[in-house]
Amino acid sequence: MAHTQIRYGVLGSFTARRDDCEIELGPAKQQAVLAALMLEMNRPVTVNAIIDGVWGEHPPGDARNGVQTYVSRLRRALAPCRKATEPALVWAETGYVLHGDPTLSDHVAFDRLLATAERCRRDSDLAAAATHTDAALALWRGEPFSGLAGPIIEAERRRLQERYLTALEHRAAIKLARGQHAEAVAELAPLVTSYPLQERFRTLLMLGLYHCGRQAEALLVFQDAQRHLADEIGIEPGRELRELHRRILRDEIEPPLGGVSTPTGRHESLYSTTDFAGLEQEAARPAAEGASTLGESGGGDKTEFQPEVLPSRNQLPGDIADFTGRTGEMDRLLADIPPEAARPTVLIEAIDGMAGVGKTTLAIHAAHQLSGRFPDAQLYIDLHGHAAESAPVEPMVALDRLLRAVGVPSESIPPDLDARAAMWRTRIAARSALLVLDNVADVDQVRPLLPGTASCLVLITSRRRLVDLEVSRTLSLDVFSREDATALFTTIVHDERVAAEPEAVQETVRLCGYLPLAIRIAAGRLRARPVWPIDRLAERLRHPSRLEHLSAGSRSVAAALTASFQDLSIDQQRVFRLLGLHPGRDFDTYATAALADIGIDAAEQILEALVDVHLLEQVVSERYRFHSLVRDYAATLSEPSDLDGDAALTRLFDYYRYAAWAVGTRILPDRTFRVADLPRPTTPVPALVTHHECVTWLHSERLNLLAIAREATKARWSGYTRLFSEILWWPYVTGLRCSDDAITLHFDAVEVARSSGQHAEECRLLVNLGYTLWRMRHCQQALVVLNDAVGLAHGMRDHANAARAMHHSGLVYFRLARYRDALMGYHQALSLSRSSGNRYMEGYALQGLGQVHERMGHCEDAVDYLRQAVDIADETGDPYLRASALMRISDADMRVDRYNDALAHLEDARKTLTPMSPNTLFHNYFSIRIGNTYCQLKQYETAVENFRVALARAERSNDLILKCCAYLGIGDIHRRQGHYREALAHYERALHIAYASGSPYEEMLAYDAIATVSYCSAHFSVARKHWKTALTIAAGLGLPETRRIADHVAGIDSTFLAATATQAAEAHSAEFRRAAGLIRCDLSPSSRATAMAAMVDPKGPDRLRA
């Protein structure tokens, strides 16, 4: 039966070929499964045997499924065509069978050739033995099954490596027997270096040197063997080696009949051992007639060579005297390096990072720490992958240097790349060697230089992430932490200035971007100028041209970055240069596409390429940013005044303007809040459909939009400023965190509109500015701006913006607890809205009126206004108004103890808010209200969960009122559960926030809460003090809480001061009447009874406060 003829390669990487075409074998585990089947070719292999052979004693739980998957893939890969009737891989009764011709596998041919060579040698046919041995060694490409692991593979690998060493021994012995002493010495010299514990090689080398007339050098081989064996394993050389040494000393070995053969070169001074016996007699025989002159060496090298004296095996640069920091990275490099026997293949550690981050410093320091674990050689080569002054070292040149470093003479180094790489792998194969490949350009440069055996460790440094190189571990270096940066600066400067100016030191390392190269240069300059204060250096680094001050001699940050920039393609350089114009702190693919006028896919490819070479950082998925120094460098490469730069910024402004406008129109339904429709830009815009997507985009781009708007104030784009101010008012309505930058933007926009005489737009922008000032708690300034807007609007009979301005004034007055002024503002907004037919603003004015009336305790009026607002919200389709009005109705329900009604209204509000992003102002205060409701219903676990959500949102949005309410709510739960200490701590935090933010209503609530918990814990004088403070605030604001708090004060006084009888009682009665007069009511007898009961009922205040 004819089977598919596939040739398998084992002696190196695992390969399969059909008709000179290589078959793709898939990932390593899949290859290992095929290897297990190939080693039992034409015989069934059970699934359990495959699992044991590939995974060993601890297979994964899905190993059986894995085998089936891999076999299925291999069956397709090995099939010659779809119509094949005899697949190469089939299932038999007991297991899988791989059909094929075993003789077509290189390891089988290797074994057969060596067996034939051995028979020829026993028959004294040395020429034929040499021919077959050379043919066998020519098949050797490197470590068998390179890169694969598994017990069955390890066992076969060890067997083949032993056969390989035996073949090398036999070939050298044959050369000696045929009188080719110089050639034998040339082969044996590197072998004794690579395999120092193989005494056979040393015995053969000593014989070869002796017959070349180099008796003294032969004796040195023995001395080196003695020293090496004693140092490594504490034993003496074997009997045969000692006997040969004795006979050479006494000159008792018979010289060969052909005379002495002298090599053209010298052998190396470092040797290995051998125990091949009885060869001096064979070596003395004359060369056989017609002897083969094949000069191929082991490992597939085709060129004869003569060994030369090796340079020092330790070629590492000096260790770094002031090495600082990198504790975690050093731990990773030094730890978890298993013993050689436990390593399946060469260990490769790749260190990548931006220019100047300290990759070489770390690699060299780590290499010195590891040198004792790799005693045979410690080699270093700078490949100049990113050097502005020189081109990258070609692999041919690098291999030439490495081969000469391990003793191969220049004239013996092969002329082509593959042969050099093969010779390098052979020479380093069994040496315990550490190789530092510094400043690697790319994978193609470094791949030919990699050893193939587990005895070696390779440390690679590169500015590029070598993602397509099979490495053991990758370590991406970041800049220093602030602590490590300060430590390095201190170590270099090392004088009293550091201790005298700690803040200047911190500022300097920050301005250096915590980049080690920049810190070294800056500190070095300062050390060279002992009279400079550190702050003088910091002042220079604050300048936009700080890169000019981060240069010293041949070292500079700019030069290092230039080398990285020059490695980019033309398209990548253009995008990098244009990104330097982006005024924001980060960017995505859409902004990049706008700047460069390219598609999204092209933008993403270039951005990822810049990340791979560490010219960009990826903050989160699909968002990118510069390191601060890289940004400065990029900014030097392009100017906005350039034609390309001018067009790029215009495209960027058009993109952000349109994207923000499109998002805003989806968030707010009010047509009066919208600018005119904008033309779609020529570059791509993200498809944002849902409310959540829109708000998320605004949160991500908030700082960029502000930066873009600031940049637009320049004369070329001043018209954009007004549009950005109008557009960016929307995010603040949705609860986006405001900043002083936002205020600056709106002020700039107002000035642009005012200076251009566009008064209608000026009025509109003043309203936006007033709202932003209110959000930032600049209430008095907000009132001034809104008053200006009202005056301007009335002058132009602009009822829409006059209504908006009055509504916002109501917001400000409500925050200031000036409730009568708030009512006036909302009533005027309502009147203006109705006269202009603005139903949207009418709804918000009604909602404001309901809010104020609820706060003042007029619950029926409040609910009436709020239900009208809900109706308008349903009419206009405004979810914000509807949710806000429903939540205010729940406040009125809570005030009159209708907790279940409150919960129902909140659930209705929740349904309204569900389609929207969960990060709006409405969601934030919904969490507070639902928490308070569940607290009253004694569902404390659910309540505290909502309060904690609100607290987290308050931290993100910097909303102090929200934070204050959350602390009050959590404190209430602790108090109700009897945890008075915890409750007091939360109340005190709330009081501090309320006082600091100028919020009198929340301040009153905090004093009331502290008094309540003090009362519950029997601190009555403290309770009375805080209730009196709360009473003063409540009475001053005209709040309904005044009566309840006055009852508490009266209860304490009437109980504990009863002994003073009439005078004190009259005084307190007068005080109560004064308090009651502030809210135009008298204390009733039942109120007094309730207050008295509270003194003996610890839960009384709960009932009173509720």
N, C-alpha and C positions, 0 to 999 in steps of 0.2 A: 504493500500500500504506500503510495507516494504522499509524503507529508510536506507541509510548508517548510522550505529551507531557510532558516534564520540563523545568522551567525551572532553568537553572544560574546561580548567582551567583558571580562572580569578583572583583568590585570591593569587596574586603574579605575576610572569611573565605569559604572555598569552601563553597557550599551547593548543594543540589539539592532542588527542591520539586515535588510533584505535588498539584494541587487544594488549594493553600494549606497542604499538610501537608509539613513538612520531613522528608527522608529521612536516616536515620542512615548516614553514610558510613564510619564506622570510624576506625582510627588514621591518623596522618599519612601514612605510606608508602602505605597503601591509597588515601587521597585523592589522593596525587600520581600514582598509576597512573591513576586516573580522570581527573585533570586532563590528563595526556598524551593520553589517548584523546579527551577532549572538545575539545581544541584542534585535533584532526584529525577532527572529527565526520563520520560517513558515509564515511570513508576508512579502508582497512585500515592498521593500525600493527603492524609486526613486533615480536616479543618483544625482539629486540636493540635496536630503536629505543626501546622502553619502558625497557629497562634503562639505555641511554645517557642517556635524558632524565630519568630519576628518580634514578639513582645516580651518573652521571657516569663518570669515567675509572677509578674504583676500586670496582667493585661487589663485594658479598660473594660468596662462593663459591656460596651457595644462592639467588642473585638470581632465576634462572630459575624455580625452584620457588616462590619468593616471589611472582613475577608471577602464576603459575598459581593460587596460593592466593588472592591478592587479587582476581583476576578472578572466581573462583568465588564469593567472598563478595559482590562488587559485583553480579554477575548476579542473585543472590537479593535483594539490597537494592533493585535498580532494577526488579525484576519487579512489575507492577501487581497480579497475583494468580497463584495457582498454575496456573490454566488458561490463562495467557497463551500465545497461539500465536506471537507475534512478540516475542521478548525484545529488550530494549533493547541488550544487549551480546552479540555473537555472534562466532564464529570464521569468518573467510573463508579463502580459499586461502592467502593470504600473511600474515595477521595478524588481530588482533582489530579489530572494527568496532563503534563506538558509534553507534547509530542515534538520530536526533533532529532537531529543527528548530533550526538554529543561531540563527535570529532570536530565539529565546526566551531566549538567553543574554545577560546584562546587558552583557558586554564587546562583543558584536557590536552590540547596540542603541546602546551608547555611541559606537562608531566611526561608525555610520550617522548618528546625530543630529549629530555634529560635522561629518561630511562635508556634510550638508544645510545646517548653519549656515554653513559656509565658502562654499557656492554662493550662499546668500542674501546674504552679506556682499559677495561679488564683484559681485552684481547690485544692490548698494546697498539691499537690503531689510533695513535694520538691525533693524527690529522683529521680523521673522521670524528673523533670525540670533540675536537675543537670546533669543527663545523656545526655539529648538532647543538653543542652548548651555546655557541654564538647565536644560532637560530632561536633557541629557547629564550635567551636573554633579550633578543630583539623584540619579543612579544610583550615584554614588561613595560607598562606605561606609567606605573606608580603604585600606590597603595591599593591592593585589591578591594573591590567594592567601595571605592572612596566615597565618603559621605553617607554611607548606609550603616545601620546598626541592627543588632539582634543577635541572639546567641548562636544561631546556625551560621550567620555571616561572620561573626567574630571567630568562630572555630575554623572556618575555612580560610579566613584571612591569615590567622596565625600559621596554619599549615603551609600556605603558599609562601608566606614570608620566610619561613624556615627553608623551604625548597629553593627560594631565590638566593639566600645566603650560601647554601650548599653549592649552587651553581656557580656563584662568584668564586668560591674557594677552588672548585674543580677547574675552572678556566685558568685561574692563576697557577695552579699546580701543573696543569698541562703546559702552559707557557714555560715554566721552569724546567719541566721534563724535556721540552724540545729545545732548550737552550736560549729561549727568548727572555733572558733575565731582565734586561732594561724595561721591556714592555710590561713584564710582570710587576716590577717595582712601581712603574707609573700607575698601574691599576690599584696596587695594594696600599700605596701611601694614603689616598683619601679614604679607603675602606677602614684602615685602622683608626682613623679619626672619627669616622661615622659610627663604628662599632667597637668602642674601646674595650669591651669585656670579651670580645671574641679572640681567644688566644690563637686560633688557627691562622687568622690573618697575620698576626705578629710573627708566628713561626715561619710562614711563607715569605714575609717581607725580610726577615733576617737572613734567610737562605738566599733570596734574590740579591740583597745588598752584598752579601759575602762573595757571591759569584761574580758580582760586578766590580770586585776589588775595593769595596767600601766597608772593610771590616770594622772600623771604628764606629761608623754610623749604625752598623748592624748591632753592635754592643749597646749603643744608645737606645735602640728600640727596646732592648731588654730592661735597661734602667728605667725607662719611662713606664714600661709595663709594671715593674715593681712598685714604683711610686703611685701609679694610678690605682692599681688593685688594692694597695695598702690604704690609700686615702678613701676609696669608695666603699670597699666591703671588708677591709681588714684581713686580707689573705695574701699569700705569696703566689707567684706564678706557678703553673702546673709543672709536672715532672718533665714532660717533653720539652717545654720551653726552657726549663733550667738546664736540661741535658744539652740542648743545642747551644745554649750560651756557653756552657763549659767547653764544648768541642770547638767553638769559634775562638775562644780565648787560647786554646792550646793548638789552634790551627790544625785540627785533626780531620777536617772535611776535605775530601778529594775534590780537586778542581775539575770543572767540566773539560771534556776533551777538546772542545772548540776554543778553549782559551777564555780569557776574561772579556766580558762585554760591558762597555762603559756607557751609561746613559748620557744624554746631552744636557740634562738639567740636574738640579739637586732635589733630593727628597725633603719633605717637610719634617720639622723637628718634633711633631706630636704624632704618636703612633697608637695602634690598637693591638689586640692580642690574637693568637691562633693556637690551635693544638693539632694541626695536620701532621701526622707522624710519618717518618721513614722516607721523606722525599729527597734527602740529600743524594741517595744513590740514584734515583730517577733523574735528578737535576744534573748529575755528572755524566749522563749518557749523551752521546752526540745527537744533534738535531736530526729528526727523521727526514729522509729524502722526500722532497716534494711537500714539505710541511706547509700548512696553511698560514698565510700572513694576514688573516682577518684581524683588524685592530679594534673591534667594537668593544666598548666597555659596558659594564652593567648599567641598568636603567635605561637602555635604549640609546645611549650616547654613541655616535658614529665616528667620532674623531679621537685619534690617539693623543695623549697629552703626557707631559712630563711634569711631575710635581715640583713646586717651589716652596721656599720657606714662607710659612703663614705669618701675617702680621698678628698683633695681639688679638685674642678672641674677643676681648671686650672693647667694642668700638663706640660705646655709648658716650654721648657728650657728658660733661660734668653735671652732677646733680645740682638742683636749684637750692642755693644756700638760704634764700628767704622765702622758700615755698610756704604759702599761707592758705588756710582754708581747705575747701574741697574734701572735708572729712567723709561725707557720705559717698562721694564719687570714688575716693581711694578705697573705702571699705568694699565697694562693689567690685573694683578691679582686683583687689588682693584676695578677696574671699571667694569661696566656691570654685576655685580652680582645682578640679579633681586630680588625683594621681594619674600618671600617664596610662597605667593599665586600665583605668576606668574611663578614659577618654576615647570615644569612637574614632575621632579624627583630629586634625589640627584644630587648635583653639584659636579663634580669631575674635579680638575685641576691637570694635570700630568706635572711635571717639569723633563726634562731629560737633560743630558749633560755628558761630559767626566769627569773623575776623577779630583777632585780639582777645578772644575769650579765655585763652590759656590752654588750648588743646595740647600743644607740644610740651609745655611746662608740665602738665599732668602726666603725659605719656612718659616723659623722661624720668620724672620722679618715681612713677610706678615701676618703670623698668629697673631702676636701681634697687627698689625694694624687692623685686622679684628675681633679681639676677642669681641669687643663691639657689633658687629652685630650678634654674636652667643653666647648669654650670659649664656646658660644653662651649657655648658661644652666646654672646650678646651683641647683636649687630644692629646698626642704625644706618638709615639712608634717607636723605632729604630729597623727595621727588619733585620739589619746586612746582607743585600743582597750581599754586596760587601766588606766584612771585612776579611782581611787576617788572623786575629787572632781568628775568631770565625765563626761557621757555620751559615747560614741564619736561622732566627727564623721560626719555623714551624707554619702554620696557627693555629693549635690546641693550641700551647703555646701562640701565639699572642691573640687569642680569650679569653683564660683564663685571661690574663692580662687586656684586655679591659672590660670583664664582671666584674672582681673585681673592676675595676676603677669606674664602675657605680653602685656598691653596692651589687653585687651578691656574697654571701659567697662561698668559695672554694668547700665546700661539696655539694653545690646545682648546681654546673656547670656540665652539661651533659658530658658523657664520649666520645661521638662520634662527628665528625666534623660538620655534617649537623645540629645536634641538637644544638650545640654551636652557629653556625652561625645564626640559626633561633632565638635563645634566644637573641643574640646580636642585631639583627635587631629589635626585639620586644622592648628591653629595651631602644634603642636609637630612636625609631620610631618617637615620637612626640617631641623630645627635639631639641631645637635650638642649635646644637652642631657643633663644628669645630674639625676635626680629621686630624692630620698630620701623615701620614704613610711614614716614612723616610727610605731611602736606601733600596728600594724594589728590590728584585731579579728578579721577573718575574710576569706574570699575575696570575699564579696558586697560588702564595704566597699571593697575595693581594685580589683576588676576594672574598673569604669568609669573608673578613673584612669590606666590603663596606656596609654602611647603605642602606636602600631602600626607604627612604622618602625625600621629598623636604626640610625638615627642616634642613638638614645637608649639610655641605661643607667639602669635603675631599681634602687635598693637598697631592699629592704623589710626591716623589722624587725617581729617579732611573737613573742609568747609561745606562739603556736599554730603547729604544723606545718601549713603551707598545702598539704596533700597534693593537693588538687584544683585547684591553680593551676598553669598551664603555665609553669614557671620554667626558666631556663637552668641554674642551679646552686642547690643548697640547702646552707647552712652551719649546722649545729646546734652552738651554742656550749656547751661544758662549763665548769665552774668552772675557776679558775686551777690551774696546777700549783703545787706547794709553792714552787718557785723564783720564779715570777712573782708569787705572792701575797706572798712576803717582799719582793720588789723594790718592789711597790706600797706596802706598809706603810712600808718604809724611805724611799721617796721622799716620802711625805706627812709622816711624823714628822720625819725628817731632823735628828736631833740625837744627842748622844753616848749617849743611853739605848739606842739600837738596838745599838751596838757593845758596850755594857756588859752587855746582857741578851739574847744571841742565843737562848738556849733559851726565854726568855719570849716572844720574837718568834715563834718557831716554834709555840709552844703557842697564842698568840693567833690567828694566822692559821688554825690548825687548828680552833680553836673557832669561828672565823668561817665554817667550812665551805669555806674557800678561795673564798668568794663575793665578787666585787669590790665590790658595794654594801656588804656587811657590813664588809669590810676598810676601805673608805673612811670609813665612819661611825666605826668603832672607832679608826682612826688619827687621824681628825679630832678626836675627843674627847680622845685622848691629847695631841695637839699643843696643844690649848687648856688643858691642865693640865700645865704643864712640871715641876711638883714630883712628879707621880705616877710611881712606878716602873711599868714595863710589866707586871710580875708582878701588880700590884694590879688592872690591867684584866683580865688573864687570870683572876685569881681570881673576878672578877665574872662573867666569861663561863662559868666552870665551873658556875655555879648553874643549876638547871633553868629558871629564868626569864630566861635569857640574852637572849631577844628584847627584854626591857625595856631592856637596855643597848645594843642595836643600833638606837638611834633618836637622831636629831639634827635638831631643827627640824621641817621638813615631810618629811624623809626618814626612813624606817624600813623595816626588813626586814619587819616584821609588816604594815605598811600595803601594801607591795608585794604580799605574798602574799594579803592580804585582797582586793585588786583582782582577782587571779586566781581566788580562791574565789568571789567574787560573780558571775563570768561563767559559773559552772557551772549546770547544771540542778538542780532540786530533788533528783532521785534521785542525781545525781553528788555534790552537796554532802553528802548523808546518808552515802554510801559513804566519801567522803573523811574525814568526821568520825569514822566508826566505825573506819576503818583506823588512825587515831591511837591507838586503844586497843590495837592489836596489839603485844605486848611483844617480838616477835622482830625480826630485822634485815631480813627480806624475807618475801614471801608470794606465794601463787599464787592461781589463780581459785577453788580449793576453799575455802581459808581465807577469801577475800573473800566467797564465797557464804555461808559459815557466819556470819560477822560480820553481814552485811546481811540474811540470811534470804531470799536470792534464788537464781535458777537460775544454772547455769554460764554459759550464753550471755549473760545479762544482766550477770553479773559481768565477763566478758571484755570486753564492749562498754564498760562504764564504766571499767575499768582502762585500756583502750587510749585512751579519750577523755582520761583524766587524763595519760597519757603524752604525748599530742598537745599538751597545754597545759603540759607540763613541770612538773606537780605530782607526777609519779611518774617514776622511772627504770626502764627495763627492763634488768635485769642480764643475763639470758640469756633464751632463748625461754620464755615462760610464767611467768617469775618477775619480781617487781617489788619496788621499794624506794623509800623516801623519801630525799631529801637530808636531812642531819641537821637543818638549820634548818627545813625543811618539816615534818619529823617533830615538832619542838618546837611548830610552829604548829598542826599538826593535833591535837596532844595538848591544846592549850588550848580546842579547840572541843567536847570531850566529856569527861565524867567517868564512870568506872566506876559511880559511885553513881547516875547517871541511870537511869531505868527502861529506856530503850532501850539504854544502855551496859551495864547489868547483864545484860540478856537476851542482848546481843551476845556478851559475854565467856563467858557460860555455853554458848552455842552453839559458840563457838570452842573451848573446853576439851573439850566433848563430841566435837567433830569430831577434834581432834588425839589425844585419848585412844583413841577407837575406831580411827582410821586406824593409829596406832602399834601397837595391840594386834593388829589384823588382819594387819598386816605381820609382826609377831613370830611369830604362830602359823604363818605359812607358812615362816618361816626355821628355827625350832627345833622338832623333833618331840617334845621331852620334855614330857609332860603335866604333870609336877610343876613345870615352870618357868612354867606359864601361870597367869594370874589367871583368875577366873571369867569366863564369857562376858559380854560387854558388850552393851547394847542399841544398835542402829544409830541414829545421829543422824538428825534430821529433814532435815538438809541433805545435798547430794551428797558422796559419798566416791569417790576415784579407784579404778578397777578395776585392781588390781595383781595379776597372776596369777603371773608367772615369778619365780624367785628373784632374777634380776638386777634386775627392776623393783622388787622390794621393797627390796633393798639400796640401789639408786640413790635411792629415795625417802627412805630413812633418812639417807643421806649428805647429801641436799639439805636435809632438815628437822632435822638434828641440833641446830643451835644454836637453832632455833625451839622445838623440843621442850624443851630445857633452860630457855629463857626462859619458856615457858608454865608449866613445872613450878614455876619460882621465883615466878611471879605467883600460882600456885595456892596458895602457902603463906599467902596472906592469909586471914583468918578465913572469908570467904564460901565459899572453895573449898578449904579445907585437906584435905578428903577426897581431892581429886584428887592431892595430892602423893605419897601412898603408891602410888597406882596408876601414876603416871608413873615413879616410882623403879623399880617392878617391871618396867614395860614397857621402860624405857630400859636395863635391864640387858642385854637381848638384843643391841642393836647392838654392844656391846663384845665379846660372844662372836664376832661375825662380823668383827671387825677394824676397826670404826669407831674413828676417832681419839678418844681420851679427852681430857678437859680438867679443870681444877680446878673448873669449873662443875658437872661431873658429880659430883664428890666432894661439893660443897656440897649438890647436890640429894639425894644419898643420906643425908647427915647430917641434912638437914632432915626427910626422910621418916622416918628412925629416931626423931627427936625427937617428931614428930607421933604415931607409933604408940606410943611409950613414954608420952607424956603422956596418951594416951587409954586406956591400960591394955590395948592389944591386943598381948600378948606374943608370940603366934604370928607375927603380922605383923612385929613388931619383930625376931624371930629371922631371919625370911626376909630382911628388909631389911638386917640386919647382914651376912649372907652376901654379898648383892649389893654392899654397901659394901666388904667385904674384897676381893672380886674386882676392883672398880674401883681400889682403892688399889694392888693388885698390878700392874694394867695401867699405872698411873701411876708405878710403880717406888718407891712408898712402902712398902717391904717390911716394915719393923719395925712401922709403924703398922697394916699389914694383919694381921700376926700377932696384935696385941692385939685388934683388932676380931673376927677369926675365933675367937680363944680365947673371947671373950665370947659369940659365937654358939653355940659348942659347949656352953658351960656352960648357956646358956638352953635349948638344944635338949634336952640330957640331962635338965634339970629337968622338961621337959614331955613326955619320952619321944618326942620328935620325931626319929625315926631318919632321915627323909628329909633334913631340913635339917642334922642332925649329920653325915650322910655328905657333903653338899655342902660344909660348912665344913671338914671334914678333907681333902677332895679339894683345895680351894683352898689349904689350908695346905701341902699337898704341892707345889702350883705355886710358892708363895712360897719354900719351902725349896730347891726345885730351882734357882730363880733365884739364891738366895744360895749355891749349890753346897754346901749342907748335905745331902748325899745320904742319909745314914743317917736324918736326921729326915724327909726327903721319903719314904723307904720306909715309915717308921712311919705317917706321915699317910695314905699311899695304902692301906696294909694295913688301917688302921682304917676308911677309907672303904669298902673292899671288904667288910669284915665287916658293917658297918652296912647297906650296900646289899643284901647277900644276906639278911640277917635280915629286912629290910622288903620283900623282893621287888622292889626297884627295879633292874630290869635296865639301865635307861639309865645310872644312876650307877655300876652295877657295871662296865659297859663302860669308862667313863672312868677308873675306879680301876685297872682292868687296864692300860689304855693308859699311865697314869702310872707304874705299876710297871715296865712294859716300857721306858719312856723312861729311868728311873733306872738300871736294870740295864744297858742299852746304854751309858750314859755311864760306868759303872764297869767296862765291859769284859766283863760276864757275858752274852755274846751269846746263848747257847743259852736261858738263862732269859728274856732279853728277848724273843726271838722267840716263846717259848711263851706268855707273857702277851699279847703283841700279837696273836697269832693268835686267842686267845680273845676279845680285843676286837673283831676283825674279824667273828667269828661273831655276837657280840651286835649289832654294827652292822647286819649283814645281817638279823637277826631283828627289830630295832626300826625298821629303815629309816632309820637316822641316817647321812647322807652325811658329816657332819663327823667323827664318830668313825671311820668306815671309812677316810677319806682320811688322817686323822692317824695311825692305827695302821699303815697301809701305808707311810707315809713313815718312821715309826720303824723298821719292818722293813728298809727300804732303808738306814737308818743302820747297822744291824747288818751288813748285807751289805757295806757299804763298809769297815767296820772289819776284816773278814776277807778283803778284796781280791776279793769276788765282785761285780765291777762290773756285769756283764751281768744278774745277778740283781737288783741294786739298780735298774738301769734298768727291768727288767720290773715290779717293784713300783711304781716311780714312774709308769709308764705306766698301771697299774691305778688308781693314785690320781688321775691326770689324768682318766681316764674318769669317775671318781666326782665329781670337782669340776666337770666340764664344764657340767652344767645350772645351776650356781650362779653368782652374781655373781663376776666375776674380781677382787674387791677384798677378799677375806677374809684373815684371818691364815693360813689354810691355803694359799691361793694364794701368799702372800708367801714362806713358807718352802719351799714346793714349788720356787719359782724357785731358791732357794739350793741345795737338794739336787740338782736336775737339773743345775745348773751344775757342782757338784762332781763329779758322775758323769761328765759329758761331759769335764771337765778330765782326769780319770784316764784316760779313753778317748782322750785327745789330740785331741778335737774342739773345739779352742780357740775357734773362731769362734762355734759354738753355745753354748758355755759362757759366754763373755763377754756374749753377748746376754742370757742369763738373769740373769746377775749385774747387768747394768745395769737390767733390769726390776725386780729386787728393790730396787736402790738407789733408783729413782724411787718405788717404793711406800713405801720407808722414809721418804723425805722427806715424802710426803703424810700418812703415819700417825704420824710422829714416833716410829718404832720404832727405838731406838738399837741393840738387839741385831741386828736385821735389817740395819741399815746397816753395823755392824761386820763381820758375816759376808760381806756383799757386797764390802767392801773387801778382806777376806782372800782371797776367791775371785779377784777381779781381779788382786790381787798375785801369787797362785800362777801364773796364766797368764803374766804378765809374766816371772816368774822362770824358768818352764819354757822360755820362748822366748829366754832370755838377756838380757832387758831388766832388769838388776838395779836400776838407778836408779829406774825407774818402779815396780818391785815394792816397793822399800823405801819409797817415798812412800806407797803404798797401805797397807802394813803399819803404818806409823807413824800414819796416820789411824785405822786400826782400833784400835791400842793406846790412843790418846787417848780414843776413844769408850768402849772397854771400861773403862778406868780411871775415867772420869767417871761412867759409869753403874753402877759398883760390880758388875761382872760378872767374877768371878775366872776362870771357865773361859775366856771369850773373851780375857781378859787373858793367860792362859797361852798360848793359841794364837797371839796376836800376838807375844809375846816369842820363841816358838819359830820363828815365820816370819821375824822380823827376824834371828835368829841364823843361820837357814839361808841367807838371801840374803847375809848378811855372810860366811859361810863360802864360798859359791860365788864371791864376788868377792875372796877371799883376805884378808879382814879377820878373821884368826883370833882375835885377842884380843877384838875386839868380839863375835864369834860366841860365844866362851866365856863372856863376861860375860852375854849375854842368855840363853844356854842355862842358865846357873846360876840366873838369876832364874826362868826357866820351870820349872826342876827344883824349886825351892823351893815354887812354887805348886802344881805337880802332885803332889808328894809330900804336901804339906799337905792336899790334897783327896782323896788316895787314888786318883788317876787312873791308868789303865793306861799313859798316855803317859810316866809317870815313868821306866820302864825304858829306853825309847828315848832320851829326852833325856839320861839318865845315861850311856848309851853314847856319845853325841856328846861330852860333856864328857870322858869317859875317853879317847876317841880323840885329842882335841886334846892332852890332858895327856901321854899316853904317847908321842906322836910328838915333840912339841917340847920335852919336858923329860927325854927319855931320857938326856941327858948328865949329869944330876944323879944318875943311877943309883938305888941302892937306897932311900935315905931318902925321896926324893920319890915313888918308885913305891909304897913302903909307905903313905905318907900318902894317896896317891890311892886305893889299894886299900881303905884304911879308909873313905874317903869313899864309895866305890862301895858297900861293904857296908852303910854306914849308910842310903844311899838305897834299896838293895834291901830292907833290913829294913822300911822303911816300907810296902812292898807285899808283905812276907813272901815274898820270892823272892831268889835269888842270881843274880849275873851269870854267865852260862855262858861257856865259852871261845869258842863260836861268836859270842856277842855282842861279845866283845872283838875278834875277828877282823873282824867286820863294821865296827866302829867304826874300826879301823886302816885298812881298805880305803877307808873314806870319805875319809880324809885325802888319798888320791891319786886319787880318782875324784870329780870334781865333781858327778856325778849321783847319787852315793851317798846324800846326804840325801833325795833324792826317794824312793828306795827305802825308806829308813828311815822317813820321815814317812808314806809311804803305808800 
